[in-house]
Amino acid sequence: MGGLLKTVVALRLADAGRGLFCALLAVVVWVALHEAGVDPVVTGLAVGALVIAYPAPRGDLERASRLFRLFREQPTPELQRSAARGLASAISPNERLEQRFLPWVSFGIVPLFALANAGIELSGARLADAFTSPITLGILCGCVVGKIVGVVGSMAGAQVLSGGRLRPNVGWGSVTAAGSIAGAAFTVSLLIAALAFEGEELNQARIGILASLIGSFAVSWAVSGVIGLLPAARRTRALLGTSEPLTDLGVAVGERHDHVRGPADAAVTLVEYGDFECPYCGRAESAVRDLLGSETDVRYVWRHLPLTDVHPNARAAAEASEAAARQGRFWDMHDLLLARQDELGERDLLRHARELGLDLEVFRGDLAQRRGARRVAEDVDSADLSGVSGTPTFFVNGRRHRGAYDIDALKRAVEQARRRALVGG
């Protein structure tokens, strides 16, 4: 047992990106559990739990950028391998393994596992016997009814026992739908049934699992249909709830600190962490403009995240926008910098200031003294607190927007946030 614990600890501390090393350790764990009389499936569960997932840290991304620049300057095989390892290490082991093995697992291993463990012999007589068996009926009721009772009941119990302090972050319709679909267990249920039963009882258990799969889908379809028949306001409340939503934004928006464009009492706040030299931020700017032009209850906040490892002029451009802000022209400079991303040198910044009619002596002095550096650093710190490592990154009412940032995607995110805000209000 002590040797097994040491192996598990070694696996946890090792770099999970080293596939062969981890595979050898996993084999050691498998043998140890097998000799101890424990089913080998526990090996997969243990190894899976130890392969961690996390967002790409900004420090790892900057290191990967430095390695790639070295390879760009001297494209040697050694630097190529170093850059490849650096790029891979910036992504969590969980994501690397998922990218490598997901097609094999989804289209090969899982279907083969299910087929190998199913082996259900179906006939009228066997079905009649199964649906009078307490094993089949117990599995069917436990999965289809028990999961709903367990999910909804635990949520309701937590809310009652906490005096309302703990409650679902979504509506009860969503909770019920989640409970109903949670009963659709298959592969692991077949494995447990094979360990617990044999003979005719095993066949009855397998029929119960198959029936619960069908029953859970049917119940979840019925729950979704009932929710869809509700009036719009009640449907929104049933899906989104009335609780204060959890937020991903580490530092809340402040009118005194942040650069805000739009009405202060807007129902939706869109925060962007951006880099004036980032081409993707430049492309996103048109979508943000269209959004602000078509919406009257959205305010937009820009926060600096200059990626200095790939954009050498980004920090100077950010400080130039803060120098313009000291003269009340932040947004004018913001728009100009994003429109002219290939003109961010020192002379270019002075020319932009002259074009905007700023006091050049004051502007030049602010740049020389780096009076905007602290403000930029505060935004970078808030990005770290929010787990932001790349640009552009958007937050809609404090919740991180994932996926595309074109006008249609942003409109959908804003509309969902608006509905949640209206329900909560």
Beta strands, then each sheet from edge to edge (+ up, - down):
strand 1: 259-261
strand 2: 268-274
strand 3: 298-304
strand 4: 393-396
strand 5: 399-400
sheet 1: 1+ 3- 2- 4+ 5-
end
